[in-house]
Each structure stands twice: as C-alpha cells, then as structure tokens.
Amino acid sequence: VCGIVISRFNDTIGRELLRGAIDTLTRHGVATDDIDIAWVPGAFEIPLVAKRMAERKRAADDRPYYDAIICLGVVIRGATSHFDYVAGQAANGIASSALATGVPIIFGVLTTDTIEQAIERAGTKAGNRGSDAALAAIEMATLLRSFAWNR
C-alpha cells in the first residue's frame, strides 16, 4: 500500500506530478485501490500528514500500513525569503518523519526558481519528478522489506 501526500498550492503542476506518480506505481503492479491520496493546503503541511500516515499500523501484526509514502508539491521562489522557509521545513520534516517512523517517505516536492522550471519537471523536457518519486518509493519499500523483520 502506498500513500501520497500532495499540496494543493500550485495544484495545476502538482496534479501532473500526481499523474506521473500514479502511472508509475500502477505500471509497477500497485493496484489503484492500494494508493491512498491525502491533499494538504501547502508544502509546509506535508510532513505532518506524511508522519501520521507512516504511523498507521496494520491491524493483524503491527507492521506499518504503508510500504512507502510519496510527498508531492511545488514551491516556487518568489521575491521574499518565504521560499527558503517553506522548502527547508518541508524537506526537514519529511526526512525526520521517515527517520522517526522507519517508513520510506519520499521527497517529491519541486523547489524551483521559476514556474517554467516547475512545469518542465512535471512532465515536459525534464521528465516527471512525480514518476521519479514513485520509483524511489518502490525501490526503498523493496529494500526495507528485505530486512530482518520479514525473516
């Protein structure tokens, strides 16, 4: 089961990231019913929801419910330092949530200087970072599944 946390801010670009992530997950055998999507207001709110999702346990055996969580969003630099705070806190929060829970939580938040760069990274010239994040989620979930708790 894979969770996706996605920011509504800059959602036109975010939806392309989401499309790329879902397409990649389903092409690699994840059923659409096994993909849960949580929309949050902005990138700053992503870590809290990702951590809550990662803390959810399976009823049968107390293992994490989600094999991986993908965080998607778009933060575009403006004329103020707001970009630095939001991008930095989102990155730190996502990383600390993964370390605290042991669940792979993948950083798929675009942090760009321009809207054009964001558009490129959401499916045009520079590939789709949502798809890249999904591949990272699959790889990390597979790697962690191979460790001792499954022996």
Sequence and secondary structure as in RCSB ss.txt:
>XXXX:A:sequence
VCGIVISRFNDTIGRELLRGAIDTLTRHGVATDDIDIAWVPGAFEIPLVAKRMAERKRAADDRPYYDAIICLGVV
IRGATSHFDYVAGQAANGIASSALATGVPIIFGVLTTDTIEQAIERAGTKAGNRGSDAALAAIEMATLLRSFAWN
R
>XXXX:A:secstr
 EEEEEESTTHHHHHHHHHHHHHHHHHTT  GGGEEEEEESSGGGHHHHHHHHHH B TTTS BS SEEEEEEEE
E  SSTHHHHHHHHHHHHHHHHHHHH S EEEEEEEESSHHHHHHHBTSTT BHHHHHHHHHHHHHHHHHTSGGG
 
